[in-house]
Amino acid sequence: MVRADWMNLNGNWEFELDHGKSGKQRNWFEEGYHLSQNIVVPFCPESELSGIGYTDFMAAVWYKRQFTIPDHWQDNRVLVHFGAVDYDAEVWINGQSVGKHRGGYSSFSFDITEYISPGDNVVTVCAEDDVRSGLQPRGKQSGLYYSHGCDYTRTTGIWQTVWLECVPKTYISKLKYYPDPDNHCVHIEAELNGDYNDQLSLAVSSSFNGKAVGHNQAAVSGRKARLSVELSEIYLWEPGNPNLYDLEIQILNDGKKLDSVESYFGLRSIKLDGMAFKINDKSIFQRLVLDQGFYPDGIYTAPSDEALRKDIELSMEMGFNGARLHEKVFEPRFLYWADKLGYLVWGEHANWGLDITTATGIERFLPEWLEVVERDFNHPALIGWCPFNETWDLDGKKQNNEVLRIVYNVTKQVDPTRPVIDTSGNFHVETDIYDVHDYDQNPETFAARYEAMKQGGEIFTTFSERQQYGGQPYFVSEFGGIWWNPDQKDDIGWGYGDRPKSEEEFLSRYEGLVSVLLDNPYMFGFCYTQLYDIEQEVNGLYTYDRKPKFDPDIIRNINSRKAAIE
């Protein structure tokens, strides 16, 4: 949803730690109060790029900066957008609270029109964060002081872009696209904010590489409008072949333009057919890699837009056609590059750290998850949802199965176009796809486990006392994790299983494990752990600073071989 008038608020902000969470009582939000430190937004204070580099727990953090409203924004509405703030956020404009938001991974915005004045204004943000509470998803942020195992440096406060946007008094607030290649069209739903009358209409024009290929117009009913755009030329979006249509979407009042946004969509279909996962009616083996979205200098935040794109390109260089975006909701810009490059992704929440043994888990999980699903709905690269990952027992208490069932069913209602995995690995309750995690390092015993399935027999399941296979499409969504970092002593790094003694042994093991899954006609994909090292975890195919550990051609040749299900 691109508009011409917007202002990036990234850069230098005033900053303050608030260990006692007393800043609100001390009126730090007041317009004339100055914070004592400076930080570079959108980098979290734990990171080097923020200029702070404080890695202990922070109960609350404060931000403040000045901004100036351009003269030509007068007589319009002004929104302030936050890509993500971890975790409980409150925002003030010129000392007045404009709203609160709970959730460290979803985007949010506030209409600040009534709070700003001509000339200089001040925005203040307070974020409270407690990854040890059991009341918030933390993902792979360490609950201990130090990073350990597969938990890493924490992220507190603002960690994605902050920006202002000028919109008309009546404007498009939400868009949903339903691509329909079978009928050569795209169905579009629009939602409006502002003033309404009987003369409003939605006008949509579509083009491909600059050539007009479709147009339609429909009346607005209340706050919503729906229409279908028939496409005169058909170009499918597929992995490695990322055809994208451009859109111009306008709100008209008796023929006069009120609002206009530019956008895009990919024309592609998703279908589960027996054991096959089909994209545009073709069985495409998903050669996925685990991507956790961490960076040495930015932690959760990539140092640049180029770095986001580069991670996808590094993965594709090794023959992967997609990724599980693991225990983190990735920023929309990453998904944009996945769309542009033809790279498959699975959307996943950062559920670790959240207690889901009671119904409180629904209260804390579902609102933020629905914000994520709504935000990322239109990305053609996103082919499935996985709200939970490895829902282990907590202090001897089992997961509340109804929490998983409700989240699964609500996700299906909000997005009927994609499959949903209730919880990756364990413990499945209700799911469209049955996946397992298997870190067996021996290709022979690994193969034996799936031999019966390969011959059309019984499916291998983990934790059979807690979950049962129900005939769904099947894949191994975590495997490998082979420990390889020859420059490090054995007692420093962390990885899965026995460490190979040579590069040749690593590659032999890698090929053996991958071949088991490629050669199984009932397996629609795999996901290898992982793309790059993160801090002490050294089972990446690249180092943490994205240097290849092996010749990418060798890994690509192993991964790219045609799969049995294809």
Secondary structure, DSSP 8 states (H G I E B T S, - for coil): -B-S-EEE--EEEEEEE-TTS-TTTTTTTSTT---SEEEEETS-TTSTTTT----S--SEEEEEEEEEE-GGGTTSEEEEEES-EESEEEEEETTEEEEEEE-SSS-EEEE-GGG--SEEEEEEEEEE--TTSSSS--TTB-SSSS-BTTBB----EE-S-EEEEEE-SSEEEEEEEEEEGGGTEEEEEEEEES---TTEEEEEEEEETTEEEEEEEEE-BTTEEEEEEE-SS--BEETTEE--EEEEEEEEETTEEEEEEEEEE-B--EEEETTEEEETTEE--EEEEEE---BTTTBTS-SSHHHHHHHHHHHHHTT--EEEETTS---HHHHHHHHHHT-EEEEE---TT---SSTHHHHHHHHHHHHHHHHHTT-TTEEEEE-EE----BTTB---HHHHHHHHHHHHHH-TTS-B-SEESS--SS-SSEEEEE----HHHHHHHHHHHHTT-----SSTTT----S--EEEEEEE-B---TTS-TTT-B-BSS--SSHHHHHHHHHHHHHHHHT-TTEEEEEEE-SB-BTTB---SB-TT--BSS-HHHHHHHHHS--TT-
